Amino acid sequence: MTKTDALALPSPGSRALKNSKQEKYCRLRAALQPRAQAYREAGWNDRSDAGAYSHACRLEHRPGVKDRIAYLSRQAEELIAVKRERIEAQLWAIAGANIADFFETHETVQRDHTGQPLIETKRNEITGETETALSLEKRVRPKLLTDLSPEAAKLIEEVRPDSRGRLIPKLYSKHQANKELRAMLNLGTKSDASDVSKLSDQELISTLAQQAKELGIDIKLDYTFHLPKRDEGDGG
């Protein structure tokens, strides 16, 4: 067998099973369906839960079925990982979005309160003559949605028209994106490693004994408790 032939071999469980019931069962199990429920939904009839579970366990011991479930489970895990990466990338993009990227400056004719254009006079530095021209000013307006890149357009949650009929973009919340990122990456969560309240009595005693040993302290730790001294006047 050549190296090329070896690379062409299919992975165990990569091919669909010829038995349609077994194939459906494998897909249901890869989707985390309980054994008994998956066994019934695949098409087998078993009245008792114990019987369905027992038959399902025997079915999963078959090499072809076992490999198929393992393969489909890996595929599902990889798909989840890809979706997670895509969601995380989108959240980072939202958190780093700049609203200024969605607006542009342009020149327009200045007008007075009646709407008439303003005229300004300028001296031509070459000829020295006085010239008249429309007075211009710079203004800011939202970019056309069709002029935005697909990546930028994905950051817009909604658009709202203003009084002039221009579509003003509203971006997704940076605060919410940061909150979801922190939850996804487990940032800012408190560790329970030092919470002794979750230790059993034996675990607590073992932990204290180990710490005493490391500190060079000779101490006896067990379940006995010191009883109060009896008064000499007490009988017995």
C-alpha positions, 0 to 999 in steps of 0.5 A: 500500500502506497502512502497515497492509498493510506491517506485515501482511507476513510476515517472509522465511522465516516460512512453512513451505515447501511442499516437505516435504523442504526444510522438514525440511532447513531445520529440521535445519540450524537445529538445527546439523545438518551439511549432508550429514547434514541432506540425508540425514535430510531424505529425499534419497539420496546415497551419498557425503558429497561428493555430499550436501554439494554438493547441500546447498550448492546447496539452501541457495542457493535464496532460499526455503530460505536465508530459511527457515533464517535465520528458524528459526535466529533463532527458536532463538536467541531461544528460547535467550535466553529460557531463559537469562534464565529460568535466570538469574532463578531462580539470582538468586532462589535466591542471595537466598532467605531461609529465614525466609520459609518459617517462621512463629510461632504461640502454643501452650499451654505444657506440663510434662514430663508433658504437662499444660498450665501454668496461670498467674495474672494480676491483672486491672488493671481489677477487681483480681481474680486470674484464671487462664489457660492459659500460652502461648508462641510457637514457630516452625513451617514454613509449609504448602506450600499457603500458599507463593507459586509463586515461593517454592515453586520455591526448595525442592529437597526437604522432609523430615519431622521427628520431629513429622511436620512438613515441613521445607523444604530450599532449593536451594544458595546456593553452587551458585547463586552458582557457576553465576551467576559462570560464566554471567556470566563473573565472576572469569575471568582475561583472556588478553589479556596472555598473550604466550605465545599470540603468534606470533614476528611478532606478538610482534616487532610488539608489542614494536616498537610499545611501543618506539616509544611509549616513544621507544626506538630499537631494532631487532627482527628474527629475527637473533641476535647471534653471539659474537665470534670470538677473535683467535687463531682462524684465518680 
